[in-house]
Amino acid sequence: LCPPGVLPLCCRPPAWDRATRPPPRPLQPPGLPLTPCRSFSNNKIQVELNESSGVAMMKFKSPPVNSLSLEFLTEFSISLEKLENNRACRGVIITSAVPKIFSSGLDITEMCGKSMEHYTEFWRAVQELWLRLYGSSMVTVAAVNGSSPAGGCLVALSCDYRIMAENPKFSIGLNEAQLGIVAPFWFKDTFVNVVGHRIAERSLQLGSLHPAPEAHKLGLVDELVPEEKLMEKAAAVMAQWLALPDHARQLTKTMMRKAVLDRLVAHREEDIKNFITFVSKESIQKSLRMYMEMLKKRKS
C-alpha cells in the first residue's frame, strides 16, 4: 500500500502498453503553435493538450525561479499522471514560462528548519516526480529555455531528449556539491546514463554548472538552437519520435531504464531515511542557512 497522500506509482498498472490506442494522427507542422484543446492548468504549472496532435505542452510558471517546492512537485506529478491516463496524449514538451530560468531545482526552504515529517513528505514527492517522469511511457522533450541547476537539471535529464537555448549565459548541471549536498544515487544514475561515467564523476564532484555550449559538447543536452526557434525545434523533434510505433519505442525505453527505476523503488524508504539523516545534520542546516542568506543579499 502507498502512504497517504502519495501518488500510487508502484501500485498502478504499467504504463508501457499504449498499443491499444488509436493510430497516431499527424503532428502539427513545426513552427505552428500547439493549439490547446484541453487544459490541466493549475497554480504553478500550465498544461495544455492538443488532442489532434497528441502532444501536451507543460510550462513551469512559478516565479521567480520555478523552484521545486512540495506544492510544485505535487502538481507536476499529478499533471503527468493525468496525461499518462489520457489516451489522446502521446508526448509532452516541458519548458518554462519564466524568462531566463528553466528551474532552479529543489526549494531550499523545504529542507531548512522543518520537521522530520516534512522532510519525509518532501523527499517522497521528489522521488515520485522522478519515477513518473523517468518512467513515463510518453515521449518527453525538455525545451530548456533558461538556466537549470540541480533538480532542474534532473528534470531535463529525465526526459527522452533535451534541446537548450543557444545562450552562453544559461547553464545546466547537478551542482549539489557546491552547497555541501551529495546528489542521491538515482540522480547520479540518471546523469551517468546521459553523459557517461567519467564526465558525470568529474561534474558531480566539482558541482559543475555547464554553460549551454559546454553542456552540448559533453552530451548533457542533445541540441542547441536560437531561443526564438526552441519551441519550433521541440515540435519537430516530437514529430520525429512520434512517427515510430508507440509499442516498440516504449518497450525499448523500459528496457533501457527499468534497472535504474527498480533500484530506487527497491530502496525508496532507505533513500528517504538517508535524506532525513543527512539534511538534519547541523553542518548541513548551517550550510543551507548561509546559502539562503546569500540569496537574500543578492535580491536586495
N, C-alpha and C positions, 0 to 999 in steps of 0.2 A: 504494500500500500504506500502511496505517496503521502508525505506530510501535508497537513492542512495548508492551503494557500499556495502550494507548489503545482505548477502545471505538470500533468502526468505524462512526461515524455517517455519514461521507460515502461509505462503501463499501456500506452496506446499501440494500436496495430502498426506494423512497419509501414512507413510512408513511401517505400521504394517502388511500389507497383502502381503505375498510372497507365498500364497497358489497356485498361478498360475505358479510358477516356475517349471522347470523340476524336476523330482525326484532327491534327493541328491545322489551324487556319493560317493563311499567310500573315506574316508580321507586317505592321505598318512600315512603309518605306522609310529608310533612315533620313533624318533631317526633319521629319514631321513630328510635332509634339504628340505625346501619347494622350489621347483624348480620354478623360476619366469617365467611366461608365458606372463605377461603384466605388464609394469612399469608405475607408475604415479609419478615417482620421480621428485622432484623439489629442490630448494636451501637448505631448512632446514629439509625436511622430505623425506625419501626414502620409497616408497610404491611399493611393488611387489605382484601381484595377481597370484596365482596358480589356473587357471580356472578348472583344473581337480579335485582339492580337494574343490574348492570354498572358500579357505582361503587366506586372504591377510596378508602380514607382513608389518607393519608400523614401521619404525625405525627413531627416532629423531637423526638428525645429524647436530646440531647447537652448536659446541664447543664455549666456554669451558664447559658450564653447561646446555645447552638446555633451556635457559630462554625463557619464553613465551612472546616474543615481538609481536608487532602488525603484523609484517610480518609472524612470526611463526604461530600465531593464525589463520591468514587468510589462510595460506597454509594447516593447519590442517583441518579447516572446509571444504575447497574445496576438499581436498583428501577424507574426509568422505562422502561428497556429491557424488563424483564420484563413490565410492564403493557402496553406497546405491543404486545408479541408475544402477549399473551393475548387471544384473540378475544372473550372474555366481557367484557372491560373497555372501557368507552366513555368514562369520565370519572374524574377524580381530584380530590379535595378535599385541599388541602395546608394543614396547620396545625401548631401546636406543642403538645407535651405538657409543656413547661416554663413555669411561671407567669410572666406579665408580659413575656415575650420571644418574638417570632416567630423571628428570627435576628439576631444581632449583626453578621453579614456575614463577610467574609474573615478567616480566622485570621491575626492579625498575626505570630504566631510562625513561620508558614510563610514569611514574607517577610523575616525578620530574621536575619542572620548565617548564612545557609545557602549551599550551593554553587550554582554555575550550573546544574548538572544538576537539583538540587532545584527551583530556580525554574522551570525548563523544565517539569518534570513537574507542578508545582503549577498553573502558569498554563494548561497544556493541559487540566487537569482542570476549571478554571473555565470555559474555553471550551466544553468538552464538555457540561457541565451546562446552560449557556445554550442551546447548539444543540439539545439534546434537548428542553428544556422549552419554549423559544420556538417550536420547530418541531414540537411534538407534535401528532399528529392527534386526540388525546383532548381532551375538554372539560376545561379546567384552571381550578379555582376556588381562589383563595387566601383562607382564613379567617384573617385576621391578628388574632391574639388577644394581641398584645403589641407592643413596640417593634420596629422593623425598619429599622435604618440600613444604608446602603451596600449590600453584597452581599445582605443580607436584603431590602432594597427591590428589588433587581434580580430576585430570585426572584418576588416578588409582581408586579412589572411584567410579567414574562414570562408570567404566567397570562392566561386569557381574561377573568377577572372577579375583582375584589378587594372583599371585604367586611371591614370593620375593626370591632373592638370600640369602642363609643362611650365612650372613656375619654380625657380630655384629657391624661392622663399618658403615654399611648402616643404615640410619634412615628414618622415614616417619612420617608425621603429618601435621596438619594445625597449624602452629606456628606463625600466623599473629600477635598475641598479643605481641610477643617479639619485634616487630617493631612498636608497638603502633597503629596497624591497627586492625580494627574489621572485622572478617570474615562475609561476607554477609549472609542473611538468607538462601539462597539456597546452599551455602557451608555447613552451619550448618545442613540443612535438609538432605543433601546427607550423611553427616557424621553420623547423628543420625540413619538414615536408615541402616547403616552398623554395627555400634558398640553399638547402644542403647543410651538412653538419658543421663544416669549418666556418662558413660565413655566419651561421647562427651562433656558434660558440663565441666567436670574437665580438659580434654585435651585442649579444646578451651580457657578456662580462663587462664590456665598456659602457653599456647602457646607451648605445649609439642611436642618434636620430639622423637619418639619411636624407639629405636634400633630394628632391624629385629626380634629377638626372642620375645621381648615385644609386638611388633605390632601383631605378630601371636597369642600370648596369649590373647590379647584384642579383636581379631577378625578383626582387621584392614586389615590384609592380610589373605587369606584363607590357604595358604601353604607356607612352606619354603623348598627349595631344594638347593643342592650344585649348585654354579653358572654355572658349566660346564654342568649341566643337566637341566638348566632352560628352554631352548627352546624345548628340548625333552618333558619335562613335560607339557609345554604350548600346544604343538601339541596334546598330549594325552588328556588333558582336553577339548580342542576344539573338538576332535573327539567324546568325550562323550556327549557334548552338542548338536553337530550336528546330533547325532543319533536319536534325538527326532523330531517329525513332527514340521516343522517351525511354522505353524499357531498356534498350541497350546502353544508353548513356547512364541511366540510374544504376543499373547493376554494376557497371564499371566504376562508378563513383563510390558505391558502397564497398566494393572490393578494395579500393584504394584507401578508404577512410575508416572502415569498420574497426580495425585493430586499435586505432587511436581513440575512437569513441568508446569502445568497450573498456579500455583501460580506465577512463575516468568513471564510467558507470560502475565498474567493479570496486573502485576506491573512492567513491564520492564522499562518504561520511568521513573517511580518514583525511581526505583533502580539506574538508571543512574544519576538522579539528586542527589540522596543521596551520590553516589560515588564522584561526582564532588564537592559537598559541603564539604565532609569530606576531600578529598585529597588536596583541595585547602587551607585548614587551614594552617596558618604559622607554627603552632606547628607540624603538620604532615609533612610539607615540610622540616622543620628543622630536624625532626627525620629521614626522608629518606635521606637527605644530609649527616647526620652523619653516617648512615649505609653505604652509598656509599663510604665515605672516609675511613671507616674501611675496606671495601673490597679492596680498592686501596692499603692501607698499607699492608694488608695481602698478596696481589700479589707481592708487592715489597720486 
